[in-house]
Every structure is written in C-alpha cells, then in structure tokens.
Amino acid sequence: MKTITLEAIKTNQKVISFLEAANEYLGIIGYTEHGFRHADTVAHLSKNILTHLGYKDPLPELAAIAGYLHDIGNVVNRQDHVSASALISMDIFSELKVPVEDTAMVMSAIGNHEEPEGEPVNPISAALILADKADVHRSRVRNPQMIGFDIHDRVNYAVERSSLQVNARKKIISLELSIDTSISQVMEYFEIFLTRMMLCKKAAAFLKTDFNLYINKTKLL
C-alpha cells in the first residue's frame, strides 16, 4: 500500500458529491461557504505549514488531505460534523487502501480541528487547526445583505485580506488580517473568534512555534 495523494482525494467522486452537498446544506441554514474553495485553501495552508517547518513526507501531504476533508461531515449535519468528517474520511481511505497508520493520523486531525473540544494531537492536527482558522475572508459570505444581522457574516465580510505566514527560522506562525473597521470593529472579531485564537496558540505551541495575530498591522496576540 502506498500513501494517498491529495489529487486522488480531489478526484474521488464520493468526495466531490459529499462536499457539494455539504456546502449546499450549510447555505440553506445560513452558514458561510464551506465548499471546494474552503477545502482547497485549508489543504494548501496545512501542507504549507508542515513543509516550511521541515516535516518530512508523508506528513505534509496527509495534512493537505486532512485539510481538504475536514468539513465533509457537514453532509450529515452541522452539529457533530467533526466526528462525521473523520468517519467519512476513514471510509474513503479504506476504499482507497490507505495504510492504517496514515488513516489514524488523518482521522485524529480531522476529529480535533474544532473548538472547544479539539486539541492538537499530532503535527497534522496542529497544522489543520491553524489553516482552518486562518480562512476568514469576505469571499466566504454568501449574502452580504445579511451582515447587518449576523455577526459571523459581518466579521468575515469585513476581512479584506488574510494571510498565514510561517517563519521557520524565528519559529513564529502569524495570522495577518486587514479588516474594514467601518463594517466590523476589531472587538467583534475577538467576540466570536477568541476561542479559535486560543486553539491556534495551542496548535502553534505543539509545533514548537509561537502564534502571532496581527490586525491592520497591529500585533494583538
């Protein structure tokens, strides 16, 4: 058995159908975009984190796969989607004959990507946590007309640019955001995302790095 690749996952018909359905269902109940764009972004960032920190194959590729599949369980239900995503991933990996050791790491990473229960339990999970929480951006808002009523949409819509930087030499991972404060104040970001930022600090510490948060070029964490 050989290690699976992200490309094999992205072209798998079950993955395609489940991600499409999951994103559609979340749209119906008013959640931000959780489709192929989000999956691609988190996959890229997860792999980038481990690659820049010097982790060897297959960990960066497995991190990319975990990033791509981490929200697929929304096809079942938003509540408990973390466990559903891990179990669906196990089913897909079994069909593709992925080594059980790799399956276990990816399942654990997916199963621990969400606060408040999630914890960084391996390098893949730490990278996934950081990558997932870094994807806050106005492109994820489905209906800009709702930003006056929904704080999550408003905060996401206010973010004009988001960038996750890895400085391996200084052992620092930085999330840099540009926020239009005429749409949402910085305090609103912390109001809904403080627990996420604390989980990011844990994830960065697991990778033996520090986590910094910059909003409008001001260091806040």
C-alpha positions as semicolon CSV with decimal commas, in nm:
position;residue;x (nm);y (nm);z (nm)
1;M;0,000;0,000;0,000
2;K;0,125;0,348;-0,082
3;T;0,042;0,683;0,074
4;I;-0,257;0,856;-0,081
5;T;-0,222;1,189;-0,262
6;L;-0,439;1,498;-0,243
7;E;-0,509;1,470;-0,616
8;A;-0,658;1,123;-0,568
9;I;-0,886;1,262;-0,298
10;K;-0,994;1,565;-0,503
11;T;-1,093;1,348;-0,800
12;N;-1,279;1,089;-0,592
13;Q;-1,648;1,100;-0,687
14;K;-1,769;1,042;-0,332
15;V;-1,560;1,333;-0,207
16;I;-1,686;1,560;-0,485
17;S;-2,052;1,473;-0,426
18;F;-2,033;1,494;-0,047
19;L;-1,852;1,829;-0,046
20;E;-2,100;1,975;-0,294
21;A;-2,396;1,856;-0,088
22;A;-2,241;1,968;0,242
23;N;-2,182;2,320;0,113
24;E;-2,535;2,338;-0,027
25;Y;-2,689;2,224;0,302
26;L;-2,489;2,479;0,503
27;G;-2,601;2,752;0,264
28;I;-2,963;2,662;0,325
29;I;-2,922;2,705;0,701
30;G;-2,725;3,029;0,663
31;Y;-2,362;2,929;0,713
32;T;-2,062;3,073;0,531
33;E;-1,906;2,895;0,234
34;H;-1,763;2,551;0,320
35;G;-1,718;2,413;-0,031
36;F;-1,430;2,349;-0,270
37;R;-1,277;2,695;-0,219
38;H;-1,252;2,649;0,158
39;A;-1,130;2,290;0,120
40;D;-0,860;2,395;-0,128
41;T;-0,747;2,686;0,089
42;V;-0,718;2,480;0,408
43;A;-0,545;2,195;0,223
44;H;-0,285;2,434;0,079
45;L;-0,222;2,610;0,409
46;S;-0,199;2,287;0,609
47;K;0,063;2,144;0,376
48;N;0,250;2,474;0,362
49;I;0,283;2,491;0,741
50;L;0,442;2,149;0,778
51;T;0,659;2,189;0,468
52;H;0,802;2,520;0,588
53;L;0,870;2,375;0,933
54;G;1,069;2,091;0,782
55;Y;0,836;1,796;0,835
56;K;0,907;1,508;0,601
57;D;0,675;1,313;0,372
58;P;0,411;1,186;0,406
59;L;0,308;1,432;0,679
60;P;0,269;1,747;0,460
61;E;0,061;1,557;0,202
62;L;-0,152;1,396;0,473
63;A;-0,204;1,741;0,624
64;A;-0,328;1,863;0,285
65;I;-0,571;1,572;0,266
66;A;-0,697;1,634;0,619
67;G;-0,746;1,998;0,526
68;Y;-0,945;1,905;0,218
69;L;-1,173;1,660;0,402
70;H;-1,211;1,826;0,741
71;D;-1,563;1,962;0,680
72;I;-1,704;1,685;0,461
73;G;-1,918;1,563;0,753
74;N;-2,145;1,865;0,710
75;V;-2,320;1,643;0,457
76;V;-2,466;1,467;0,763
77;N;-2,533;1,761;0,996
78;R;-2,356;2,075;1,112
79;Q;-2,369;1,956;1,472
80;D;-2,113;1,681;1,528
81;H;-1,977;1,735;1,176
82;V;-1,627;1,685;1,314
83;S;-1,687;1,320;1,406
84;A;-1,883;1,262;1,087
85;S;-1,597;1,406;0,879
86;A;-1,346;1,175;1,047
87;L;-1,561;0,866;0,991
88;I;-1,637;0,952;0,628
89;S;-1,264;1,001;0,574
90;M;-1,196;0,659;0,725
91;D;-1,447;0,505;0,483
92;I;-1,285;0,677;0,183
93;F;-0,936;0,578;0,296
94;S;-1,047;0,218;0,337
95;E;-1,179;0,210;-0,019
96;L;-0,852;0,356;-0,146
97;K;-0,645;0,111;0,063
98;V;-0,456;0,382;0,252
99;P;-0,219;0,247;0,524
100;V;-0,396;0,229;0,859
101;E;-0,125;0,438;1,026
102;D;-0,191;0,725;0,786
103;T;-0,566;0,681;0,825
104;A;-0,537;0,707;1,201
105;M;-0,337;1,032;1,188
106;V;-0,577;1,199;0,946
107;M;-0,884;1,085;1,140
108;S;-0,739;1,224;1,463
109;A;-0,652;1,552;1,294
110;I;-1,000;1,596;1,149
111;G;-1,162;1,490;1,476
112;N;-0,973;1,761;1,666
113;H;-0,997;2,064;1,435
114;E;-1,286;2,242;1,607
115;E;-1,310;2,429;1,935
116;P;-1,396;2,385;2,219
117;E;-1,325;2,009;2,225
118;G;-1,045;1,997;1,970
119;E;-0,682;1,959;2,072
120;P;-0,361;1,937;1,868
121;V;-0,273;1,568;1,899
122;N;-0,024;1,531;1,613
123;P;0,152;1,763;1,365
124;I;-0,123;1,716;1,107
125;S;-0,393;1,823;1,353
126;A;-0,192;2,128;1,461
127;A;-0,144;2,238;1,101
128;L;-0,513;2,180;1,022
129;I;-0,628;2,388;1,319
130;L;-0,413;2,682;1,213
131;A;-0,508;2,657;0,846
132;D;-0,881;2,626;0,911
133;K;-0,897;2,921;1,149
134;A;-0,692;3,136;0,911
135;D;-0,957;3,117;0,638
136;V;-1,164;3,415;0,740
137;H;-1,249;3,638;0,444
138;R;-1,536;3,824;0,281
139;S;-1,540;3,579;-0,011
140;R;-1,695;3,324;0,225
141;V;-2,006;3,535;0,288
142;R;-2,292;3,410;0,072
143;N;-2,533;3,701;0,124
144;P;-2,373;4,040;0,201
145;Q;-2,719;4,180;0,278
146;M;-2,717;3,977;0,600
147;I;-2,406;4,138;0,750
148;G;-2,618;4,380;0,950
149;F;-2,794;4,090;1,122
150;D;-2,535;3,814;1,158
151;I;-2,209;3,885;1,341
152;H;-2,026;3,592;1,177
153;D;-2,112;3,717;0,830
154;R;-2,025;4,072;0,930
155;V;-1,681;3,982;1,067
156;N;-1,598;3,763;0,768
157;Y;-1,717;4,030;0,525
158;A;-1,504;4,293;0,697
159;V;-1,184;4,094;0,635
160;E;-1,037;4,223;0,310
161;R;-0,716;4,020;0,328
162;S;-0,595;3,725;0,533
163;S;-0,250;3,571;0,524
164;L;-0,088;3,295;0,728
165;Q;0,289;3,335;0,746
166;V;0,536;3,072;0,868
167;N;0,880;3,187;0,981
168;A;1,071;2,867;1,045
169;R;1,390;3,046;1,148
170;K;1,220;3,251;1,419
171;K;0,969;2,973;1,495
172;I;0,669;3,204;1,454
173;I;0,338;3,146;1,277
174;S;0,150;3,470;1,213
175;L;-0,207;3,532;1,102
176;E;-0,224;3,874;0,938
177;L;-0,567;4,028;0,872
178;S;-0,679;4,351;0,712
179;I;-1,021;4,449;0,845
180;D;-1,252;4,724;0,723
181;T;-1,349;4,871;1,060
182;S;-1,638;5,060;0,904
183;I;-1,804;4,718;0,860
184;S;-1,690;4,544;1,180
185;Q;-1,480;4,657;1,472
186;V;-1,179;4,456;1,583
187;M;-1,352;4,372;1,911
188;E;-1,625;4,191;1,719
189;Y;-1,357;3,962;1,575
190;F;-1,247;3,869;1,926
191;E;-1,606;3,838;2,044
192;I;-1,667;3,541;1,816
193;F;-1,316;3,412;1,745
194;L;-1,130;3,434;2,078
195;T;-1,162;3,060;2,149
196;R;-1,035;2,992;1,797
197;M;-0,728;3,207;1,855
198;M;-0,656;3,028;2,183
199;L;-0,674;2,695;1,998
200;C;-0,433;2,836;1,738
201;K;-0,187;2,923;2,014
202;K;-0,206;2,562;2,137
203;A;-0,155;2,431;1,784
204;A;0,146;2,654;1,725
205;A;0,297;2,550;2,059
206;F;0,256;2,184;1,959
207;L;0,466;2,263;1,651
208;K;0,722;2,433;1,879
209;T;0,640;2,778;1,744
210;D;0,471;3,093;1,871
211;F;0,141;3,220;1,731
212;N;0,101;3,590;1,649
213;L;-0,213;3,770;1,536
214;Y;-0,190;4,099;1,350
215;I;-0,499;4,301;1,260
216;N;-0,444;4,611;1,046
217;K;-0,069;4,575;1,112
218;T;-0,114;4,589;1,491
219;K;0,001;4,289;1,692
220;L;-0,282;4,170;1,917
221;L;-0,154;3,826;2,019
